[in-house]
Amino acid sequence: MKVTSDFFTVPCGVVGAIAVIIGGVTYTSGLVGMGTIYLGRIFDHQRPTLQKMMVYGSASAGAGLFATGLAMGVARSAAQRSAREQIFTDDEIAFLKTIKPCSGCKYFHGVNYNGVDLICSLHPHGVDTNTCPDWER
């Protein structure tokens, strides 16, 4: 589930941020251009182009903000969902705690046979301490 949400969230957030930047720059350029027209009538022949820049810039910034918000919502939902999910069952957690001192030992087996864990040939059910007296590399 995490891979799927990251696959959607990260690109959506990046595209949203880029769209906000492009939209902001485009809108600001159009606004400056319109201000120039009203102040000096220098670029009066460019008025339609500058008005389109403002419209497209506003639409791009709005779409970018929407995409960024959507990505944040998906990321929050995925994080809440994964926080509720238990990665290991209680039996698996107990098994991992049992085999920790056995890591790297030449006697380690660690296979489950019909619901019975066979940790090693010397200590079939594992050891109760953090170290094993028979541990060998």
C-alpha positions, 0 to 999 in steps of 0.5 A: 500500500505504501508503494502505491500511495508514494507512486501517486503522492510524490509525482502529484505533489511535485507537479502541483508545486511546479504548477504553482510556481509557473502559475504564480510567475505567469500571473505576476508577469501578466499583472505587471504587464497590465499595470504597464498598459494602464500606466503608460499605454506602452504595450497596448497592442499586447493587451489580449496576450497579457490578459490571457497570461493572467487567466492561464496563470490563475488557472495554473496556480489554482490547479497546482494548489489543488494537486498539492492539497490532493497529494497531502490528503492522500499522504495523510490518509496513507500514513494513518492507514499504515499506522493502524496496520500491524506489520507482524502478527504477535506470533511473528514478533515472539518468534523474532524475539526468540531468534535474535540471540541466534543470529549468525550461529552455525546451529541456527535453523529457524523453520516452522514445521506444522506450527512448531518453530525449530530454532536450532538443533541444540535449543529447539525452542530458542534460548530465554536470554540475550546470549546463547551459551552454545553460539558458534560462527 
